[in-house]
Amino acid sequence: MLFRLATLALLILYPIAWFAPLLRASLLPLFGMSEITVMTGLQSLWQTDPVLALIVSTFALFAPFMKCIGLALVQWNLLDVRAMPAMHILGKLAMADIFLIALYITIVKGVSYARIEIAWGLYLFTACILASIILGILIERNMRTQPSANGSKA
């Protein structure tokens, strides 16, 4: 039951993380800081590079959320346990966005006129992805050791 609640919590926390401020940035110390979220970043990206925006949308939004939906379906016996390898692949794809964010921060910090501050949304977003990976591992282990609803080993 704890796994089910954690998975459902992730389905609520992911959309919050998408709109939460990931970082605050300004070009010069004299100007105010602009908050950057996953959604504002994607909006800017859609205007300049739609192909890259589609790729980032897939990794930042769809992959982690689809993994959580898949885990919930497996937990409620609405999807076969054999789908768990696909959940692992989705989880690995979802980690790509953390790498991209870290790369962007590193690049921008290298510019002497820019100022970057990490915001709470980056920690929430990272925690959601890490929790999803850990949950996937724990659920798969639990499914292997527990008899499934039809009496066979999962």
C-alpha positions as CSV (number, residue, x, y, z in Angstrom):
1,M,0.0,0.0,0.0
2,L,2.9,2.3,0.7
3,F,4.3,1.9,-2.8
4,R,0.9,2.7,-4.2
5,L,0.6,5.9,-2.2
6,A,4.1,6.9,-3.2
7,T,3.4,6.4,-6.8
8,L,0.2,8.3,-6.7
9,A,2.0,11.1,-4.8
10,L,4.5,11.3,-7.7
11,L,1.6,11.7,-10.1
12,I,0.7,14.9,-8.2
13,L,4.3,16.1,-7.5
14,Y,5.5,15.9,-11.1
15,P,3.1,18.6,-12.4
16,I,4.0,20.8,-9.4
17,A,7.7,20.4,-10.2
18,W,7.1,21.3,-13.9
19,F,5.8,24.8,-12.8
20,A,8.0,25.3,-9.8
21,P,11.0,27.6,-10.2
22,L,14.1,25.5,-11.1
23,L,16.5,28.4,-11.0
24,R,16.6,32.2,-11.1
25,A,18.8,33.9,-13.7
26,S,19.9,37.4,-14.6
27,L,22.3,38.7,-17.1
28,L,23.7,41.4,-14.9
29,P,23.6,41.8,-11.2
30,L,21.8,45.1,-11.6
31,F,18.7,43.5,-13.1
32,G,16.1,41.4,-11.4
33,M,16.2,37.7,-11.4
34,S,13.9,35.8,-13.8
35,E,12.5,32.5,-12.6
36,I,12.9,29.6,-15.0
37,T,10.6,26.6,-14.8
38,V,10.4,23.5,-16.9
39,M,7.4,25.0,-18.6
40,T,8.9,28.5,-19.3
41,G,12.0,26.8,-20.6
42,L,9.9,24.6,-22.9
43,Q,7.9,27.6,-24.1
44,S,11.1,29.5,-25.0
45,L,12.5,26.4,-26.7
46,W,9.3,25.8,-28.8
47,Q,9.8,29.3,-30.2
48,T,13.4,28.8,-31.2
49,D,13.9,25.1,-31.8
50,P,10.8,23.0,-32.0
51,V,12.7,19.7,-32.6
52,L,14.8,20.2,-29.5
53,A,11.6,21.2,-27.6
54,L,10.0,18.0,-28.6
55,I,13.0,16.0,-27.4
56,V,13.2,17.8,-24.1
57,S,9.4,17.6,-23.6
58,T,9.6,13.8,-24.1
59,F,12.4,13.5,-21.5
60,A,11.3,16.1,-19.0
61,L,7.5,15.6,-19.1
62,F,6.3,12.4,-20.8
63,A,8.9,9.8,-19.8
64,P,8.8,10.3,-16.1
65,F,5.0,10.8,-16.0
66,M,4.4,7.7,-18.2
67,K,6.7,5.7,-16.0
68,C,4.6,6.7,-12.9
69,I,1.4,5.9,-14.7
70,G,2.8,2.5,-15.7
71,L,4.0,1.7,-12.2
72,A,0.6,2.6,-10.8
73,L,-1.1,0.3,-13.4
74,V,1.2,-2.5,-12.4
75,Q,0.5,-2.0,-8.7
76,W,-3.2,-2.0,-9.2
77,N,-2.9,-5.2,-11.4
78,L,-4.1,-3.3,-14.5
79,L,-0.9,-3.9,-16.4
80,D,1.2,-7.0,-16.5
81,V,4.5,-7.1,-14.5
82,R,6.3,-7.9,-17.7
83,A,6.0,-4.2,-18.5
84,M,8.5,-3.3,-15.8
85,P,11.6,-3.3,-18.1
86,A,9.8,-0.6,-20.1
87,M,9.4,1.4,-16.9
88,H,13.1,1.1,-16.3
89,I,13.8,2.5,-19.8
90,L,11.4,5.4,-19.2
91,G,13.2,6.1,-15.9
92,K,16.6,6.2,-17.6
93,L,15.2,8.6,-20.3
94,A,13.8,10.8,-17.5
95,M,17.3,11.3,-16.0
96,A,18.5,12.9,-19.2
97,D,16.8,16.2,-18.3
98,I,18.7,16.4,-15.0
99,F,21.9,16.2,-17.0
100,L,20.7,18.9,-19.4
101,I,19.8,21.3,-16.5
102,A,23.2,20.7,-14.9
103,L,24.9,21.3,-18.2
104,Y,22.9,24.6,-18.7
105,I,23.8,25.8,-15.2
106,T,27.5,25.0,-15.8
107,I,27.5,26.8,-19.1
108,V,25.7,29.9,-17.8
109,K,27.9,30.1,-14.7
110,G,30.9,30.2,-17.0
111,V,29.7,33.5,-18.4
112,S,30.9,36.3,-16.2
113,Y,27.9,38.5,-16.7
114,A,25.3,36.0,-15.7
115,R,24.0,35.1,-12.3
116,I,22.3,31.8,-11.5
117,E,20.6,30.8,-8.2
118,I,19.2,27.3,-7.8
119,A,15.5,27.3,-6.7
120,W,13.4,24.8,-4.8
121,G,11.8,23.4,-7.9
122,L,15.1,21.9,-9.1
123,Y,15.3,19.9,-5.9
124,L,11.7,18.8,-6.2
125,F,12.1,17.8,-9.8
126,T,15.2,15.9,-9.1
127,A,13.6,14.2,-6.0
128,C,10.6,13.1,-8.1
129,I,12.8,11.5,-10.7
130,L,15.0,9.8,-8.1
131,A,12.0,8.6,-6.2
132,S,10.5,7.2,-9.4
133,I,13.7,5.2,-10.0
134,I,13.9,3.9,-6.5
135,L,10.1,3.1,-6.5
136,G,10.5,1.2,-9.8
137,I,13.3,-0.9,-8.3
138,L,11.4,-1.6,-5.1
139,I,8.2,-2.4,-6.9
140,E,9.9,-4.8,-9.3
141,R,11.6,-6.6,-6.4
142,N,8.3,-6.8,-4.5
143,M,6.5,-8.1,-7.5
144,R,9.1,-10.9,-8.0
145,T,8.8,-12.1,-4.4
146,Q,5.0,-11.8,-4.1
147,P,2.6,-14.2,-5.9
148,S,0.5,-12.3,-8.5
149,A,-3.3,-12.2,-8.5
150,N,-3.4,-15.3,-10.9
151,G,-1.3,-17.4,-8.6
152,S,1.9,-17.4,-10.6
153,K,5.2,-15.8,-9.7
154,A,5.6,-12.3,-11.2
